[in-house]
């Protein structure tokens, strides 16, 4: 009776040989694809976690330094000149964008305080959205891995168990030596699915919370700076 590659692998594998490497090579091509996909998803998830952790830490330090300088009493013009030649981020980018619109409007001879205030607020909103997008970029991947990872692993498990039953039927043998490798390779997919999903879910919740806090700080600064510019507009116009 002809048997497929999975059955042959189970029949010729040494009894008790259920190491992770041997289980992978004995697995069906579909199960192998699931395992490789979950491993790649796990590696990419950890890369995102490390990248976002470093980014958020750096962003908080930059905001702390900027707020210290901003509220130190230094003139807005001097601070703008010191930042305009760089590529600012976080609060500094919000400050530079608003000051740039402020200077352009007055250099163009703007005399409508309402129109100027509206343009500045729009610039602030656009800059906040751009900075928030940088913070939240690729977080959706973590959410996807966290929600879909266990189901992908379960798919690999179901497929592996089906292949194991085919091997048992072909060998006419239900001993543990025949059954164990196939069941183990099937459960390996579920284990990897959970291994990829659990850190992704935890990291997504934590990083999303941190991104929200940073976004709130940016919005709070934008509101305060908008009020300062509004008073400046009232004094100039």
N, C-alpha and C positions, 0 to 999 in steps of 0.2 A: 504493500500500500504506500503511495507516495506521501511524503510529509514535507511541510514547508520549512523555511529557514528557522523559524522560531522553535518548532518542535524538534528539529535536528539539534539545535543549540542546547535545548533542555536535556535531550537524551544523551548527548556526548559530554555534557559538563560534568566535572568531577563531583562526587557526592559531597555535600557540605560546602562547596565553593560558592559562597554568597558574599564575597567582598564587593564593595561598591563598584570597582572597576569591572569586575567580571559580570556583575549584574547589568551594567550598562551595555557591555558588548553582547550579552546574550539577549537583550531586550529586542522587541519588535521595532521596526523602523519608525513607526508612529510614536511609540513610547520614547525612543531615542530623540525624536524631534521635540517632544514635549519636555524632556529633561534638559536638552540643550537650550530650548527657549526659556525655560525657567531659570537656568543658570545665568544666561545673558541678562535676563530681566533683573535678577538679583544683583549682579555686578553693576549694571547701569543705575539701579536704585541706590546702591551704596555710593556710587560716584556723585549722584545728585545730592544725597544727604550730606556728604563731606563738603561739596561745593557750596551748598546753601548755608551750612553752618558757618563756614569761613566768611561767606558774603555778608550774612546778617551780623556777625561779630564785627567785621570791618565797618559796616554801615553804621552800627551803633556808636562805634568809636568816632567816626567822622562827624556824626551828628552832635555828639557831646563836645567835640573840639569846636565845631562851627558855632554852636549856641554860646559857648564860652566867649568866643571872639565877638559874635554878633551883639551880645548884651553887655560887652565890656565898655561900651560908649564910643567905640570907633565910628567915624562917620560912614554913612552908607556909600558915598562916592569912593572913599579910600578902599573900603572892603570890596566894592564892585571891581575896581581897577586891579586889585590883587588876585581876584578870582576869574576875571573875564578872559585872561590869557591861557587858562587851564581847561581841562575837561571835567567840570564839577559833577558831583553826583549827590543824591539825597537832598538835604536841605539847601546845600550850596547851589544845586541846579535850580531849585525853586527860586531862590534869591536872585540868581543871575538872570533867569528868564523874566522875572517881574521887573527888575531894574532895567533890562534891555528895552522892554516895551515902554517903560516909563520915559527913558531918555529919547527913544525914537519919537514918541508922541510929542514931547516938548520941543525937540529939534524941528519937527514938522509944523510947529505952531499950533498945536492942539489947544483949544480953549473951552471944550465941553467937558466939565468934570464928570458928568454922568457917563459919557462915552468912554473917557479914559479909564474910569473905574471899572466899567464893564469889560473892556479889553484886558485889563490887568487880571481880573478875576478869571476870564477865560484862559489866559496864559497860565495862571496858577493851576487851574483844573487840568489842562492838558499835560503840564509837567508832572503833576501828582500822578495822573494815570500812567504816564510813561515810566515813572520811577516804581510805581506799584507793579506794573507789568514785569519789570526786571526782577522784582523780588519774588513774584509768584510763578515765573516762567519755569516750566518742567515739573512743577508740583503736581499737575494733573496726572503725569506718568506714575507717580507714587500712588495716587488714589486708584488708578487703573490696575496696577499690579496688586495692590492690597485687596481690591474687590474681585478681580478675575483670577488671581493666582491660584487660590484653592480649587476653583472650578476647573481650571486647566489641568492642575495636578490630578483631580478626580477623573477627568477624561482619560488621562494616561493610565490611571489605575484600572479603570473599567476595561480599557483596551488590553492591558496586560493580563488581567484575570481571564478575559475571553481567550487570549492566546494560550494561557496556562491550561485551561480546560481542553483546548484542542490538543495540547501536548499529552495530557492525561489520557484522552480518548485514543490517541495514536499509539501510545506506549502500552495501553491496557494495564497500567500500573498506577495505583493510588498511594504508593509508599511516600513517606515524608521526603525522601531523597529526591523524588521526582517532583513533588508538589512545591516544596519549600522555595527553590530558586525562582520559579515563576511568580509565586505570590510575593516574594520579597522584591522582585524587580517592579511588580505592579505597585506595591506600597511605597517604593522609592519615589515615584512620581508625586504621590500625595505629600510625602515628607518635604520634597523640594518646593512644592507649591506653598506649603505653610511656611517654609524657611524664607521664601521670597516675600510672602504676603505680610507676615507679622511685623518685621522691621519697617516695611513700607507704610503700613497703616499707622504705626506709632510715630514714625518720622513725619508723615503727612500731617497728622493732627498737631504735633509740636511745631513744625515749621510754619504751618498755616497760621497758628496762633501768634507766632513771632512776627510773621509778615503783617498780620493785622495790627499788631502793636506799633510796628514801625510806620505803617500807613497812617495810623491815628496821630502819631507824632508829627508826620509830615503835614497832615491836614491842620493840626493845631497851629503849627508854625505858619502855614499859609494864611490862616485866618488872622493871626496876630500881625503878620507883615502887611496883609491887605489893609488892616485898620491903620497901621502906621503910614502907609502910602496914601490912604484916604485923607488923613490929616494933612499930609504934605500937599496934596492936591488942593485942599481948601485954602491953604496958606498962599499957594502960588497963583491960582486962577482967580 
